[in-house]
């Protein structure tokens, strides 16, 4: 078995016996043990009582975090003509049509968010097998297939986080950086949990929110008291 480093051992000791703690304590633990040489991302994992294999139990959506993500987001926009110019003015990093499709097909994906005008979807649709598994496929339900490309680009650049439930009924997302102050992280986390709660699908049966856990990029995880995470405590 590999020998654990001092930082890892110290973090595990700090988290030992900590389960279902108040959100404020969880955030404090995460911040004080995020000791990597870079600004670690604070990540949330939510276990939901859904089976996404059923269409009426799929959970997906987006939320703009009140204090942003702390991450520089590169945005690609599929558009032509005036809408392409609008996207460039809004600050999109990559704008194109067939040329952008060919770039993506070649395996060159240098963006974190993908937006498209509706008329571009026949082109974008050919990229489903590439963009889909990376959660980059534009979708009108989350505002990334739209004629209002300015608003979509601004949202992507301004702290909007997309979420989609995975096969095991789990949602993962980054909700800020370890360098954020505790109050801002707590506000972001509650906003994210609230958005997922409101995205409860019609087919969900029984308990919807089962578990919420937080961790940093390189640190251990800690479960959070559900009432505290939802702001109902």
Buried (B, 14 or more C-beta within 10 A) or exposed (E): EEEEEEEBEEBEEBBEEBEBBBBBBBBBBBBEBBBEEEBBBBBBBBBBBBBBEEEEBBBBBBBBBEBBBBBEBBBBBBBBEEBBEBBBEBEBBBBBBEEBBEBBEEEEBEBBBBBBBEBBBEBBEEBEEBBEEEBBBBBEEBBBBBEBBBEBBBBBBEBBBBBBBEEEBBBBBBBBBBEBEEEBBBBBBBBBBBBBBEBBBEEBEEEBBBBBBBBBBBBBBBBBBBEBBBBEE
